[in-house]
Amino acid sequence: MKTDNENTNKNIIEDSILEDEFDPRMDLVDHMAELRRRIIISIVAWAVGTFAGWFLTPSIITYIKSFPQLKDIELILIRPPEAFFARLKLAVVVGLLFAIPIVIYQVVLFIIPAYQQHKKWVMRFVPASIILFYLGVLFFMWVLVPITLEFFLIRMAEGIAKPQLSLGEYVNYLVSMTLLGGLVFQVPILLFFLTMAGVLTSRQLMSGWKYAVVITFIVAAFATPPDPFSQVVVAVPMLVLYGLCVWFSRLAGK
C-alpha cells in the first residue's frame, strides 16, 4: 500500500513539473514567445560552453594530432588566421557538446504539447536522446575517422605524393564528422516521435527491415573506403539503430 502511495505521489509531482513547463492551450503568439524563450536558453548554454571550450582547444588539438594515421603527416597553416579560426570552430563544437543536454531538453519542452497523451514517455526519452548523441560522436570519432584517414591519407596517397594536411581543413573534417555522428544516432528518437504522431507504425518498420539492410550497406559503402571490413563496421551500428527504432515504436504502442 505504501508503494502505491509513493508511486501516486511521484506521478503527481511529475505531472505538476510538466504542467509548469508548458501549457497546451497557448495560442500562436504564445507559442512564438515560448520558442524564443527556448532558443535563448539554448544559445546561452551554448555560449557558456563555447567560452569554456576555448580554453580546452590546445589539449584537443594535441589529441587530434595524435591519431596514428597522422604520425608521418605534417599539419600546416595556409592562411595567417587559420589557427585562430580552427580553435574557434573547435570551441564552438565543444560548447555544443557541453550544452547538448540543455538544447535537447528545450526542444522536447517546446514540442511536447503535441504529444499530450504520451508526455511522460516523451520526457523519459530525453536521457536516451542525449546518450545516443554522445555515442554517435564517439563512434564517428574513434571508429570512422581513423578508418577514413587511413584510406585517404595513406593508402590513396602512397607512391603518389607526400601528404600534408591543413589544420583548418582537418578541423572542418573532424567537426563535420562529429556532428554527423551525433545526428545519425538521433534517428531512433526521430522515428519514435513520428510513430507517436501516427506517421509510422512498428509494423511498417518491421516489414521494411530488408530494405533497411540494403540501404544501410549502400550508405556505408559511400561513407567508408571500399573494403568489406570498414563497411561492416559502419553498417552494424546503423542496423542496431534501426532495431532501436522498431523497439521504440513498439514502446509507443503503435
Residue pairs with C-beta under 8 A, 6 or more apart in sequence:
14 120
14 123
18 112
18 119
18 120
18 123
21 109
21 112
22 34
22 109
22 110
22 112
22 113
23 30
23 113
24 113
24 116
26 34
26 113
34 110
35 110
38 106
38 107
38 109
38 110
39 106
41 102
41 106
42 99
42 102
42 103
42 106
42 107
45 98
45 99
45 102
45 103
46 92
46 95
46 96
46 99
46 103
47 95
48 95
48 98
48 99
49 94
49 95
49 96
49 97
49 98
49 99
50 91
50 92
50 94
50 95
50 96
51 91
51 95
52 94
52 95
52 98
53 90
53 91
53 92
53 93
53 94
53 95
53 97
53 98
54 87
54 88
54 91
56 91
56 94
57 87
57 90
57 91
57 94
58 87
60 90
60 94
61 86
61 87
61 90
61 167
64 170
64 171
64 174
65 75
67 145
67 146
67 149
68 146
69 146
69 149
69 150
69 153
69 154
70 149
70 153
70 165
73 153
73 163
73 164
73 165
74 164
74 165
75 164
75 165
75 166
75 167
75 170
76 164
76 165
76 166
76 167
77 83
77 166
77 167
77 168
78 166
78 168
79 168
82 166
82 167
82 168
83 167
85 168
86 167
86 168
86 170
86 171
89 171
89 172
89 175
90 171
90 175
93 175
93 178
93 179
96 103
96 179
97 134
97 137
100 130
100 133
100 134
100 182
101 130
104 126
104 129
104 130
104 133
105 126
108 122
108 123
108 125
108 126
108 129
111 193
112 119
112 122
112 123
114 197
115 121
115 122
115 193
115 196
115 197
118 196
118 252
121 196
121 251
121 252
122 193
122 196
125 189
125 192
125 248
128 189
129 186
129 189
132 185
132 186
132 188
132 189
133 182
133 185
133 186
134 182
135 185
136 181
136 182
136 183
136 184
136 185
136 186
137 178
137 181
137 182
138 181
139 181
139 185
139 237
140 177
140 178
140 180
140 181
140 184
141 174
141 177
141 178
141 181
143 233
143 234
144 177
144 181
144 223
144 224
144 233
144 234
145 174
145 177
147 224
147 225
147 230
147 233
148 177
148 224
148 225
150 225
151 224
151 225
151 230
152 225
153 163
153 165
154 163
155 225
157 163
184 238
184 241
185 241
187 241
187 242
187 245
188 241
188 242
188 244
188 245
188 248
189 248
191 200
191 205
191 245
191 248
191 249
192 245
192 248
192 249
192 251
192 252
194 200
195 201
195 202
195 205
195 248
195 249
195 252
195 254
196 252
196 254
198 254
200 249
200 254
201 249
201 254
202 246
202 249
202 250
202 252
202 254
205 242
205 245
205 246
205 249
206 246
209 242
209 246
212 239
212 242
213 239
216 235
216 238
216 239
216 242
217 231
217 235
219 235
219 238
220 230
220 231
220 232
220 234
220 235
220 238
221 231
223 234
224 230
224 231
224 233
224 234
